[in-house]
Amino acid sequence: MKIGILSRNARLYSTNRLVEAAQKRGHNVKVVDVLNCYMNITANLPTVFYKSKDKKERLKFDAVIPRIGASVTTYGTAVLRQFEVGGVYSVNESVAISRSRDKLRAHQLLARKGVGMPMTSYAHSANATEDLIEFVGGAPLIVKVLQSTHGGGVVLAETNKAAESVINAFRGLDADFLVQEFIKESSGSDIRCFVIGDKVIAAMLRQAKEGEYRSNLHLGGTATIVKLRPDERALAVRTAKVMGLDVAGVDIIRSAHGPLVLEVNSSPGLQGIETATGKDVAGAIIEYIEKDVLKGPNKMKGQG
C-alpha cells in the first residue's frame, strides 16, 4: 500500500516509528506536512496537492495516518476530509478527530452515553463562580482551559477561596474553561490506555513527580506498565467507540467509585507507551490498517 502520514515533523519519535513499521511490512510510505498541502475541491476529481521546496505533486495514497497537532486541527482536518472525499482510507476520520479535540463536545457525548467521568462544569465569562464550584462538590478542584495540552493551562485550587480566585482570573482571559472534580485517591496518577480497534493493546500508569498533581510525562511524570482491570479495559474501548476513533489514547483515573475517563487523544504519542510496555504499538497500528482497508471504505463512526 501507499501510506501517507500527516505530520508536521518527520523527525518526531511517533512519526519515525510509524514510517519504520510501515516499511518493515513492505509499504511505500510518505510523511506529509498538512500545512504544505492545498486542495482542488471539485465534484469530479477531488485532489490534494503537496508543495515541498520547488516541487509540486498530487498526493495519491491508499491510506493515511493523521498525526495532526492541536494547533493545526482546523486546517489539518480539512486536508484529511479532502482525502476522505476522494475515497482514501483514514485510520481516524476527520469528524472523529474534530469531536475529540473539542473538550466540551467530547464530554457531552461521553455523558450522553453514560460514560463515567469526574464531575465537570463549563463556562466562558458567566458570573456563576459559586455555582461552578458547587456543581463539582467544592474544593479541591481542577480549573482547566479547554485548549490546554500537555498539562498546560491546568490549575489545582485547594480551597473554595482559591477556586474563586482562579475561576475569576480565567473568566477575565476571555477563554472557555472547565471546572472539574479533583480525585484525591488517584494520588497524582492516571492510566493511558492505547486503543486500536476494539482492543486495548497497551497501557501504562503515569505518576506525577513529587509535589506535582499532573501526571504528564512532559512535566516530569514517570510511566510504568500496568495491568488493567476488566472494567477499565471495557471503559477505554467504549470511550474510543463513542468518539468514533479506531486509534486513541484514552486517559482514565482510578476513583473510589470506579474508573473514570479524563480525556481522549486522537493522536496519542508512541514513545512513552512503547518505552513503558516494550510493545510494538506502531506495528500494531499498521497491521490494523492492513486489515481494515480490506473491509472497504470508511464508515462514519461515533455520535454527534
C-alpha positions as protocol buffer text, in pm:
chain_id: "A"
residue {
  index: 1
  type: MET
  ca { x: 0 y: 0 z: 0 }
}
residue {
  index: 2
  type: LYS
  ca { x: 88 y: 364 z: -39 }
}
residue {
  index: 3
  type: ILE
  ca { x: 52 y: 517 z: 307 }
}
residue {
  index: 4
  type: GLY
  ca { x: 63 y: 886 z: 388 }
}
residue {
  index: 5
  type: ILE
  ca { x: 146 y: 1006 z: 739 }
}
residue {
  index: 6
  type: LEU
  ca { x: 7 y: 1355 z: 802 }
}
residue {
  index: 7
  type: SER
  ca { x: 264 y: 1501 z: 1040 }
}
residue {
  index: 8
  type: ARG
  ca { x: 425 y: 1843 z: 1072 }
}
residue {
  index: 9
  type: ASN
  ca { x: 759 y: 1696 z: 1178 }
}
residue {
  index: 10
  type: ALA
  ca { x: 909 y: 1387 z: 1016 }
}
residue {
  index: 11
  type: ARG
  ca { x: 1169 y: 1366 z: 1295 }
}
residue {
  index: 12
  type: LEU
  ca { x: 921 y: 1306 z: 1576 }
}
residue {
  index: 13
  type: TYR
  ca { x: 950 y: 969 z: 1751 }
}
residue {
  index: 14
  type: SER
  ca { x: 591 y: 869 z: 1671 }
}
residue {
  index: 15
  type: THR
  ca { x: 622 y: 963 z: 1305 }
}
residue {
  index: 16
  type: ASN
  ca { x: 955 y: 781 z: 1270 }
}
residue {
  index: 17
  type: ARG
  ca { x: 818 y: 467 z: 1432 }
}
residue {
  index: 18
  type: LEU
  ca { x: 516 y: 460 z: 1200 }
}
residue {
  index: 19
  type: VAL
  ca { x: 743 y: 501 z: 897 }
}
residue {
  index: 20
  type: GLU
  ca { x: 967 y: 218 z: 1021 }
}
residue {
  index: 21
  type: ALA
  ca { x: 673 y: -10 z: 1092 }
}
residue {
  index: 22
  type: ALA
  ca { x: 510 y: 54 z: 754 }
}
residue {
  index: 23
  type: GLN
  ca { x: 833 y: -1 z: 562 }
}
residue {
  index: 24
  type: LYS
  ca { x: 906 y: -317 z: 760 }
}
residue {
  index: 25
  type: ARG
  ca { x: 575 y: -459 z: 639 }
}
residue {
  index: 26
  type: GLY
  ca { x: 656 y: -370 z: 278 }
}
residue {
  index: 27
  type: HIS
  ca { x: 455 y: -50 z: 233 }
}
residue {
  index: 28
  type: ASN
  ca { x: 550 y: 266 z: 46 }
}
residue {
  index: 29
  type: VAL
  ca { x: 522 y: 548 z: 300 }
}
residue {
  index: 30
  type: LYS
  ca { x: 549 y: 927 z: 277 }
}
residue {
  index: 31
  type: VAL
  ca { x: 539 y: 1190 z: 553 }
}
residue {
  index: 32
  type: VAL
  ca { x: 335 y: 1497 z: 457 }
}
residue {
  index: 33
  type: ASP
  ca { x: 316 y: 1832 z: 636 }
}
residue {
  index: 34
  type: VAL
  ca { x: -53 y: 1926 z: 618 }
}
residue {
  index: 35
  type: LEU
  ca { x: 27 y: 2298 z: 609 }
}
residue {
  index: 36
  type: ASN
  ca { x: 210 y: 2242 z: 279 }
}
residue {
  index: 37
  type: CYS
  ca { x: -98 y: 2077 z: 128 }
}
residue {
  index: 38
  type: TYR
  ca { x: -360 y: 2254 z: -81 }
}
residue {
  index: 39
  type: MET
  ca { x: -677 y: 2128 z: -242 }
}
residue {
  index: 40
  type: ASN
  ca { x: -874 y: 2129 z: -563 }
}
residue {
  index: 41
  type: ILE
  ca { x: -1234 y: 2094 z: -449 }
}
residue {
  index: 42
  type: THR
  ca { x: -1435 y: 1964 z: -744 }
}
residue {
  index: 43
  type: ALA
  ca { x: -1715 y: 1712 z: -779 }
}
residue {
  index: 44
  type: ASN
  ca { x: -1541 y: 1500 z: -1039 }
}
residue {
  index: 45
  type: LEU
  ca { x: -1183 y: 1481 z: -914 }
}
residue {
  index: 46
  type: PRO
  ca { x: -1123 y: 1593 z: -554 }
}
residue {
  index: 47
  type: THR
  ca { x: -747 y: 1615 z: -511 }
}
residue {
  index: 48
  type: VAL
  ca { x: -480 y: 1711 z: -261 }
}
residue {
  index: 49
  type: PHE
  ca { x: -157 y: 1870 z: -381 }
}
residue {
  index: 50
  type: TYR
  ca { x: 168 y: 1896 z: -189 }
}
residue {
  index: 51
  type: LYS
  ca { x: 432 y: 2166 z: -231 }
}
residue {
  index: 52
  type: SER
  ca { x: 779 y: 2094 z: -93 }
}
residue {
  index: 53
  type: LYS
  ca { x: 1062 y: 2329 z: -189 }
}
residue {
  index: 54
  type: ASP
  ca { x: 1017 y: 2380 z: -564 }
}
residue {
  index: 55
  type: LYS
  ca { x: 831 y: 2055 z: -624 }
}
residue {
  index: 56
  type: LYS
  ca { x: 454 y: 2018 z: -662 }
}
residue {
  index: 57
  type: GLU
  ca { x: 285 y: 1679 z: -663 }
}
residue {
  index: 58
  type: ARG
  ca { x: -60 y: 1533 z: -648 }
}
residue {
  index: 59
  type: LEU
  ca { x: -88 y: 1304 z: -348 }
}
residue {
  index: 60
  type: LYS
  ca { x: -220 y: 955 z: -413 }
}
residue {
  index: 61
  type: PHE
  ca { x: -250 y: 724 z: -114 }
}
residue {
  index: 62
  type: ASP
  ca { x: -436 y: 406 z: -34 }
}
residue {
  index: 63
  type: ALA
  ca { x: -443 y: 502 z: 336 }
}
residue {
  index: 64
  type: VAL
  ca { x: -347 y: 794 z: 557 }
}
residue {
  index: 65
  type: ILE
  ca { x: -249 y: 812 z: 923 }
}
residue {
  index: 66
  type: PRO
  ca { x: -340 y: 1153 z: 1067 }
}
residue {
  index: 67
  type: ARG
  ca { x: -92 y: 1285 z: 1324 }
}
residue {
  index: 68
  type: ILE
  ca { x: -246 y: 1631 z: 1330 }
}
residue {
  index: 69
  type: GLY
  ca { x: -129 y: 1861 z: 1609 }
}
residue {
  index: 70
  type: ALA
  ca { x: -383 y: 2053 z: 1817 }
}
residue {
  index: 71
  type: SER
  ca { x: -258 y: 2387 z: 1684 }
}
residue {
  index: 72
  type: VAL
  ca { x: -347 y: 2295 z: 1323 }
}
residue {
  index: 73
  type: THR
  ca { x: -666 y: 2097 z: 1385 }
}
residue {
  index: 74
  type: THR
  ca { x: -891 y: 2308 z: 1161 }
}
residue {
  index: 75
  type: TYR
  ca { x: -672 y: 2301 z: 851 }
}
residue {
  index: 76
  type: GLY
  ca { x: -541 y: 1952 z: 919 }
}
residue {
  index: 77
  type: THR
  ca { x: -889 y: 1802 z: 937 }
}
residue {
  index: 78
  type: ALA
  ca { x: -986 y: 1993 z: 621 }
}
residue {
  index: 79
  type: VAL
  ca { x: -699 y: 1825 z: 434 }
}
residue {
  index: 80
  type: LEU
  ca { x: -799 y: 1489 z: 582 }
}
residue {
  index: 81
  type: ARG
  ca { x: -1161 y: 1543 z: 471 }
}
residue {
  index: 82
  type: GLN
  ca { x: -1039 y: 1601 z: 119 }
}
residue {
  index: 83
  type: PHE
  ca { x: -863 y: 1264 z: 121 }
}
residue {
  index: 84
  type: GLU
  ca { x: -1182 y: 1105 z: 256 }
}
residue {
  index: 85
  type: VAL
  ca { x: -1393 y: 1267 z: -18 }
}
residue {
  index: 86
  type: GLY
  ca { x: -1153 y: 1111 z: -269 }
}
residue {
  index: 87
  type: GLY
  ca { x: -1211 y: 765 z: -119 }
}
residue {
  index: 88
  type: VAL
  ca { x: -881 y: 737 z: 71 }
}
residue {
  index: 89
  type: TYR
  ca { x: -893 y: 531 z: 391 }
}
residue {
  index: 90
  type: SER
  ca { x: -805 y: 711 z: 715 }
}
residue {
  index: 91
  type: VAL
  ca { x: -740 y: 521 z: 1037 }
}
residue {
  index: 92
  type: ASN
  ca { x: -913 y: 806 z: 1225 }
}
residue {
  index: 93
  type: GLU
  ca { x: -1174 y: 1008 z: 1040 }
}
residue {
  index: 94
  type: SER
  ca { x: -1176 y: 1387 z: 1035 }
}
residue {
  index: 95
  type: VAL
  ca { x: -1511 y: 1415 z: 1218 }
}
residue {
  index: 96
  type: ALA
  ca { x: -1386 y: 1191 z: 1500 }
}
residue {
  index: 97
  type: ILE
  ca { x: -1068 y: 1395 z: 1540 }
}
residue {
  index: 98
  type: SER
  ca { x: -1267 y: 1720 z: 1549 }
}
residue {
  index: 99
  type: ARG
  ca { x: -1507 y: 1596 z: 1816 }
}
residue {
  index: 100
  type: SER
  ca { x: -1226 y: 1458 z: 2033 }
}
residue {
  index: 101
  type: ARG
  ca { x: -1034 y: 1788 z: 2015 }
}
residue {
  index: 102
  type: ASP
  ca { x: -1338 y: 1983 z: 2134 }
}
residue {
  index: 103
  type: LYS
  ca { x: -1326 y: 1903 z: 2507 }
}
residue {
  index: 104
  type: LEU
  ca { x: -1677 y: 2030 z: 2573 }
}
residue {
  index: 105
  type: ARG
  ca { x: -1825 y: 1830 z: 2287 }
}
residue {
  index: 106
  type: ALA
  ca { x: -1631 y: 1520 z: 2390 }
}
residue {
  index: 107
  type: HIS
  ca { x: -1753 y: 1543 z: 2749 }
}
residue {
  index: 108
  type: GLN
  ca { x: -2112 y: 1596 z: 2636 }
}
residue {
  index: 109
  type: LEU
  ca { x: -2101 y: 1295 z: 2401 }
}
residue {
  index: 110
  type: LEU
  ca { x: -1950 y: 1071 z: 2666 }
}
residue {
  index: 111
  type: ALA
  ca { x: -2202 y: 1190 z: 2925 }
}
residue {
  index: 112
  type: ARG
  ca { x: -2487 y: 1120 z: 2684 }
}
residue {
  index: 113
  type: LYS
  ca { x: -2365 y: 763 z: 2651 }
}
residue {
  index: 114
  type: GLY
  ca { x: -2330 y: 719 z: 3028 }
}
residue {
  index: 115
  type: VAL
  ca { x: -1950 y: 705 z: 3031 }
}
residue {
  index: 116
  type: GLY
  ca { x: -1815 y: 775 z: 3380 }
}
residue {
  index: 117
  type: MET
  ca { x: -1616 y: 1099 z: 3419 }
}
residue {
  index: 118
  type: PRO
  ca { x: -1521 y: 1329 z: 3706 }
}
residue {
  index: 119
  type: MET
  ca { x: -1797 y: 1581 z: 3782 }
}
residue {
  index: 120
  type: THR
  ca { x: -1744 y: 1873 z: 3546 }
}
residue {
  index: 121
  type: SER
  ca { x: -1887 y: 2219 z: 3485 }
}
residue {
  index: 122
  type: TYR
  ca { x: -1816 y: 2458 z: 3196 }
}
residue {
  index: 123
  type: ALA
  ca { x: -1830 y: 2832 z: 3147 }
}
residue {
  index: 124
  type: HIS
  ca { x: -1688 y: 3121 z: 2948 }
}
residue {
  index: 125
  type: SER
  ca { x: -1748 y: 3456 z: 3113 }
}
residue {
  index: 126
  type: ALA
  ca { x: -2073 y: 3394 z: 3302 }
}
residue {
  index: 127
  type: ASN
  ca { x: -2062 y: 3530 z: 3655 }
}
residue {
  index: 128
  type: ALA
  ca { x: -2152 y: 3198 z: 3818 }
}
residue {
  index: 129
  type: THR
  ca { x: -1841 y: 3120 z: 4021 }
}
residue {
  index: 130
  type: GLU
  ca { x: -2023 y: 2980 z: 4322 }
}
residue {
  index: 131
  type: ASP
  ca { x: -2240 y: 2752 z: 4107 }
}
residue {
  index: 132
  type: LEU
  ca { x: -1940 y: 2617 z: 3916 }
}
residue {
  index: 133
  type: ILE
  ca { x: -1769 y: 2523 z: 4243 }
}
residue {
  index: 134
  type: GLU
  ca { x: -2088 y: 2371 z: 4386 }
}
residue {
  index: 135
  type: PHE
  ca { x: -2152 y: 2160 z: 4075 }
}
residue {
  index: 136
  type: VAL
  ca { x: -1827 y: 1964 z: 4130 }
}
residue {
  index: 137
  type: GLY
  ca { x: -1865 y: 1927 z: 4506 }
}
residue {
  index: 138
  type: GLY
  ca { x: -1635 y: 2208 z: 4614 }
}
residue {
  index: 139
  type: ALA
  ca { x: -1258 y: 2231 z: 4654 }
}
residue {
  index: 140
  type: PRO
  ca { x: -1012 y: 2086 z: 4599 }
}
residue {
  index: 141
  type: LEU
  ca { x: -1092 y: 2108 z: 4229 }
}
residue {
  index: 142
  type: ILE
  ca { x: -926 y: 2149 z: 3890 }
}
residue {
  index: 143
  type: VAL
  ca { x: -970 y: 2450 z: 3662 }
}
residue {
  index: 144
  type: LYS
  ca { x: -860 y: 2393 z: 3304 }
}
residue {
  index: 145
  type: VAL
  ca { x: -859 y: 2598 z: 2982 }
}
residue {
  index: 146
  type: LEU
  ca { x: -1031 y: 2398 z: 2706 }
}
residue {
  index: 147
  type: GLN
  ca { x: -742 y: 2441 z: 2462 }
}
residue {
  index: 148
  type: SER
  ca { x: -478 y: 2317 z: 2706 }
}
residue {
  index: 149
  type: THR
  ca { x: -230 y: 2042 z: 2609 }
}
residue {
  index: 150
  type: HIS
  ca { x: 48 y: 1856 z: 2794 }
}
residue {
  index: 151
  type: GLY
  ca { x: -87 y: 1979 z: 3128 }
}
residue {
  index: 152
  type: GLY
  ca { x: -62 y: 2349 z: 3044 }
}
residue {
  index: 153
  type: GLY
  ca { x: -344 y: 2581 z: 3150 }
}
residue {
  index: 154
  type: VAL
  ca { x: -442 y: 2346 z: 3435 }
}
residue {
  index: 155
  type: VAL
  ca { x: -464 y: 2471 z: 3794 }
}
residue {
  index: 156
  type: LEU
  ca { x: -539 y: 2287 z: 4119 }
}
residue {
  index: 157
  type: ALA
  ca { x: -739 y: 2500 z: 4364 }
}
residue {
  index: 158
  type: GLU
  ca { x: -716 y: 2352 z: 4714 }
}
residue {
  index: 159
  type: THR
  ca { x: -977 y: 2575 z: 4883 }
}
residue {
  index: 160
  type: ASN
  ca { x: -1304 y: 2735 z: 4771 }
}
residue {
  index: 161
  type: LYS
  ca { x: -1150 y: 3079 z: 4811 }
}
residue {
  index: 162
  type: ALA
  ca { x: -856 y: 2983 z: 4589 }
}
residue {
  index: 163
  type: ALA
  ca { x: -1101 y: 2831 z: 4340 }
}
residue {
  index: 164
  type: GLU
  ca { x: -1296 y: 3156 z: 4325 }
}
residue {
  index: 165
  type: SER
  ca { x: -977 y: 3349 z: 4250 }
}
residue {
  index: 166
  type: VAL
  ca { x: -868 y: 3110 z: 3975 }
}
residue {
  index: 167
  type: ILE
  ca { x: -1212 y: 3094 z: 3812 }
}
residue {
  index: 168
  type: ASN
  ca { x: -1246 y: 3472 z: 3814 }
}
residue {
  index: 169
  type: ALA
  ca { x: -898 y: 3503 z: 3662 }
}
residue {
  index: 170
  type: PHE
  ca { x: -988 y: 3255 z: 3386 }
}
residue {
  index: 171
  type: ARG
  ca { x: -1311 y: 3447 z: 3318 }
}
residue {
  index: 172
  type: GLY
  ca { x: -1100 y: 3757 z: 3265 }
}
residue {
  index: 173
  type: LEU
  ca { x: -893 y: 3578 z: 2998 }
}
residue {
  index: 174
  type: ASP
  ca { x: -1198 y: 3556 z: 2767 }
}
residue {
  index: 175
  type: ALA
  ca { x: -1141 y: 3181 z: 2734 }
}
residue {
  index: 176
  type: ASP
  ca { x: -1362 y: 2875 z: 2761 }
}
residue {
  index: 177
  type: PHE
  ca { x: -1272 y: 2673 z: 3069 }
}
residue {
  index: 178
  type: LEU
  ca { x: -1391 y: 2379 z: 3274 }
}
residue {
  index: 179
  type: VAL
  ca { x: -1409 y: 2320 z: 3646 }
}
residue {
  index: 180
  type: GLN
  ca { x: -1361 y: 1957 z: 3742 }
}
residue {
  index: 181
  type: GLU
  ca { x: -1379 y: 1737 z: 4048 }
}
residue {
  index: 182
  type: PHE
  ca { x: -1035 y: 1651 z: 4189 }
}
residue {
  index: 183
  type: ILE
  ca { x: -998 y: 1279 z: 4252 }
}
residue {
  index: 184
  type: LYS
  ca { x: -783 y: 1275 z: 4566 }
}
residue {
  index: 185
  type: GLU
  ca { x: -745 y: 898 z: 4585 }
}
residue {
  index: 186
  type: SER
  ca { x: -566 y: 887 z: 4247 }
}
residue {
  index: 187
  type: SER
  ca { x: -256 y: 1033 z: 4418 }
}
residue {
  index: 188
  type: GLY
  ca { x: -138 y: 1216 z: 4107 }
}
residue {
  index: 189
  type: SER
  ca { x: -162 y: 918 z: 3874 }
}
residue {
  index: 190
  type: ASP
  ca { x: -364 y: 819 z: 3571 }
}
residue {
  index: 191
  type: ILE
  ca { x: -362 y: 540 z: 3316 }
}
residue {
  index: 192
  type: ARG
  ca { x: -308 y: 584 z: 2942 }
}
residue {
  index: 193
  type: CYS
  ca { x: -492 y: 308 z: 2753 }
}
residue {
  index: 194
  type: PHE
  ca { x: -384 y: 272 z: 2392 }
}
residue {
  index: 195
  type: VAL
  ca { x: -687 y: 152 z: 2197 }
}
residue {
  index: 196
  type: ILE
  ca { x: -669 y: 9 z: 1846 }
}
residue {
  index: 197
  type: GLY
  ca { x: -1000 y: -110 z: 1704 }
}
residue {
  index: 198
  type: ASP
  ca { x: -1187 y: -292 z: 1977 }
}
residue {
  index: 199
  type: LYS
  ca { x: -885 y: -375 z: 2194 }
}
residue {
  index: 200
  type: VAL
  ca { x: -656 y: -206 z: 2442 }
}
residue {
  index: 201
  type: ILE
  ca { x: -320 y: -319 z: 2306 }
}
residue {
  index: 202
  type: ALA
  ca { x: -104 y: -142 z: 2567 }
}
residue {
  index: 203
  type: ALA
  ca { x: -147 y: 51 z: 2891 }
}
residue {
  index: 204
  type: MET
  ca { x: 82 y: 249 z: 3119 }
}
residue {
  index: 205
  type: LEU
  ca { x: 46 y: 405 z: 3461 }
}
residue {
  index: 206
  type: ARG
  ca { x: 166 y: 765 z: 3466 }
}
residue {
  index: 207
  type: GLN
  ca { x: 272 y: 901 z: 3803 }
}
residue {
  index: 208
  type: ALA
  ca { x: 330 y: 1269 z: 3874 }
}
residue {
  index: 209
  type: LYS
  ca { x: 663 y: 1372 z: 4023 }
}
residue {
  index: 210
  type: GLU
  ca { x: 670 y: 1464 z: 4390 }
}
residue {
  index: 211
  type: GLY
  ca { x: 487 y: 1788 z: 4462 }
}
residue {
  index: 212
  type: GLU
  ca { x: 303 y: 1778 z: 4127 }
}
residue {
  index: 213
  type: TYR
  ca { x: -57 y: 1670 z: 4065 }
}
residue {
  index: 214
  type: ARG
  ca { x: -32 y: 1643 z: 3684 }
}
residue {
  index: 215
  type: SER
  ca { x: 98 y: 1310 z: 3559 }
}
residue {
  index: 216
  type: ASN
  ca { x: 200 y: 1431 z: 3211 }
}
residue {
  index: 217
  type: LEU
  ca { x: 536 y: 1291 z: 3103 }
}
residue {
  index: 218
  type: HIS
  ca { x: 621 y: 1635 z: 2961 }
}
residue {
  index: 219
  type: LEU
  ca { x: 607 y: 1766 z: 3317 }
}
residue {
  index: 220
  type: GLY
  ca { x: 842 y: 1510 z: 3463 }
}
residue {
  index: 221
  type: GLY
  ca { x: 597 y: 1228 z: 3530 }
}
residue {
  index: 222
  type: THR
  ca { x: 708 y: 866 z: 3508 }
}
residue {
  index: 223
  type: ALA
  ca { x: 547 y: 578 z: 3322 }
}
residue {
  index: 224
  type: THR
  ca { x: 534 y: 207 z: 3406 }
}
residue {
  index: 225
  type: ILE
  ca { x: 345 y: -87 z: 3264 }
}
residue {
  index: 226
  type: VAL
  ca { x: 14 y: -157 z: 3438 }
}
residue {
  index: 227
  type: LYS
  ca { x: -234 y: -442 z: 3437 }
}
residue {
  index: 228
  type: LEU
  ca { x: -584 y: -321 z: 3363 }
}
residue {
  index: 229
  type: ARG
  ca { x: -892 y: -449 z: 3533 }
}
residue {
  index: 230
  type: PRO
  ca { x: -1171 y: -574 z: 3301 }
}
residue {
  index: 231
  type: ASP
  ca { x: -1390 y: -271 z: 3375 }
}
residue {
  index: 232
  type: GLU
  ca { x: -1104 y: -35 z: 3290 }
}
residue {
  index: 233
  type: ARG
  ca { x: -1035 y: -213 z: 2963 }
}
residue {
  index: 234
  type: ALA
  ca { x: -1403 y: -207 z: 2868 }
}
residue {
  index: 235
  type: LEU
  ca { x: -1433 y: 163 z: 2958 }
}
residue {
  index: 236
  type: ALA
  ca { x: -1137 y: 258 z: 2736 }
}
residue {
  index: 237
  type: VAL
  ca { x: -1271 y: 67 z: 2435 }
}
residue {
  index: 238
  type: ARG
  ca { x: -1622 y: 204 z: 2481 }
}
residue {
  index: 239
  type: THR
  ca { x: -1492 y: 559 z: 2508 }
}
residue {
  index: 240
  type: ALA
  ca { x: -1299 y: 529 z: 2180 }
}
residue {
  index: 241
  type: LYS
  ca { x: -1610 y: 386 z: 2013 }
}
residue {
  index: 242
  type: VAL
  ca { x: -1828 y: 675 z: 2131 }
}
residue {
  index: 243
  type: MET
  ca { x: -1576 y: 920 z: 1986 }
}
residue {
  index: 244
  type: GLY
  ca { x: -1556 y: 722 z: 1662 }
}
residue {
  index: 245
  type: LEU
  ca { x: -1179 y: 671 z: 1693 }
}
residue {
  index: 246
  type: ASP
  ca { x: -1010 y: 350 z: 1577 }
}
residue {
  index: 247
  type: VAL
  ca { x: -678 y: 459 z: 1727 }
}
residue {
  index: 248
  type: ALA
  ca { x: -697 y: 650 z: 2054 }
}
residue {
  index: 249
  type: GLY
  ca { x: -521 y: 725 z: 2377 }
}
residue {
  index: 250
  type: VAL
  ca { x: -785 y: 708 z: 2649 }
}
residue {
  index: 251
  type: ASP
  ca { x: -677 y: 851 z: 2984 }
}
residue {
  index: 252
  type: ILE
  ca { x: -860 y: 707 z: 3282 }
}
residue {
  index: 253
  type: ILE
  ca { x: -829 y: 757 z: 3655 }
}
residue {
  index: 254
  type: ARG
  ca { x: -897 y: 517 z: 3938 }
}
residue {
  index: 255
  type: SER
  ca { x: -1150 y: 660 z: 4182 }
}
residue {
  index: 256
  type: ALA
  ca { x: -1334 y: 532 z: 4489 }
}
residue {
  index: 257
  type: HIS
  ca { x: -1641 y: 475 z: 4270 }
}
residue {
  index: 258
  type: GLY
  ca { x: -1468 y: 303 z: 3978 }
}
residue {
  index: 259
  type: PRO
  ca { x: -1265 y: 408 z: 3672 }
}
residue {
  index: 260
  type: LEU
  ca { x: -1339 y: 748 z: 3519 }
}
residue {
  index: 261
  type: VAL
  ca { x: -1240 y: 896 z: 3183 }
}
residue {
  index: 262
  type: LEU
  ca { x: -1026 y: 1209 z: 3194 }
}
residue {
  index: 263
  type: GLU
  ca { x: -951 y: 1269 z: 2828 }
}
residue {
  index: 264
  type: VAL
  ca { x: -940 y: 1115 z: 2481 }
}
residue {
  index: 265
  type: ASN
  ca { x: -647 y: 1175 z: 2245 }
}
residue {
  index: 266
  type: SER
  ca { x: -686 y: 1115 z: 1871 }
}
residue {
  index: 267
  type: SER
  ca { x: -309 y: 1134 z: 1806 }
}
residue {
  index: 268
  type: PRO
  ca { x: -157 y: 960 z: 2107 }
}
residue {
  index: 269
  type: GLY
  ca { x: 221 y: 963 z: 2128 }
}
residue {
  index: 270
  type: LEU
  ca { x: 409 y: 635 z: 2091 }
}
residue {
  index: 271
  type: GLN
  ca { x: 733 y: 699 z: 2275 }
}
residue {
  index: 272
  type: GLY
  ca { x: 602 y: 679 z: 2631 }
}
residue {
  index: 273
  type: ILE
  ca { x: 377 y: 377 z: 2574 }
}
residue {
  index: 274
  type: GLU
  ca { x: 635 y: 178 z: 2375 }
}
residue {
  index: 275
  type: THR
  ca { x: 912 y: 254 z: 2625 }
}
residue {
  index: 276
  type: ALA
  ca { x: 700 y: 166 z: 2927 }
}
residue {
  index: 277
  type: THR
  ca { x: 546 y: -153 z: 2786 }
}
residue {
  index: 278
  type: GLY
  ca { x: 806 y: -274 z: 2537 }
}
residue {
  index: 279
  type: LYS
  ca { x: 528 y: -332 z: 2284 }
}
residue {
  index: 280
  type: ASP
  ca { x: 543 y: -256 z: 1913 }
}
residue {
  index: 281
  type: VAL
  ca { x: 247 y: -19 z: 1909 }
}
residue {
  index: 282
  type: ALA
  ca { x: 343 y: 133 z: 1573 }
}
residue {
  index: 283
  type: GLY
  ca { x: 345 y: -213 z: 1415 }
}
residue {
  index: 284
  type: ALA
  ca { x: 3 y: -286 z: 1564 }
}
residue {
  index: 285
  type: ILE
  ca { x: -137 y: 31 z: 1403 }
}
residue {
  index: 286
  type: ILE
  ca { x: -4 y: -66 z: 1060 }
}
residue {
  index: 287
  type: GLU
  ca { x: -137 y: -421 z: 1099 }
}
residue {
  index: 288
  type: TYR
  ca { x: -480 y: -284 z: 1191 }
}
residue {
  index: 289
  type: ILE
  ca { x: -482 y: -58 z: 884 }
}
residue {
  index: 290
  type: GLU
  ca { x: -397 y: -352 z: 659 }
}
residue {
  index: 291
  type: LYS
  ca { x: -694 y: -549 z: 790 }
}
residue {
  index: 292
  type: ASP
  ca { x: -935 y: -256 z: 799 }
}
residue {
  index: 293
  type: VAL
  ca { x: -862 y: -141 z: 443 }
}
residue {
  index: 294
  type: LEU
  ca { x: -973 y: -481 z: 317 }
}
residue {
  index: 295
  type: LYS
  ca { x: -1319 y: -417 z: 466 }
}
residue {
  index: 296
  type: GLY
  ca { x: -1382 y: -134 z: 221 }
}
residue {
  index: 297
  type: PRO
  ca { x: -1441 y: 244 z: 252 }
}
residue {
  index: 298
  type: ASN
  ca { x: -1462 y: 408 z: 592 }
}
residue {
  index: 299
  type: LYS
  ca { x: -1800 y: 441 z: 755 }
}
residue {
  index: 300
  type: MET
  ca { x: -1889 y: 739 z: 971 }
}
residue {
  index: 301
  type: LYS
  ca { x: -1840 y: 634 z: 1332 }
}
residue {
  index: 302
  type: GLY
  ca { x: -1943 y: 767 z: 1671 }
}
residue {
  index: 303
  type: GLN
  ca { x: -2216 y: 1013 z: 1761 }
}
residue {
  index: 304
  type: GLY
  ca { x: -2264 y: 1386 z: 1718 }
}
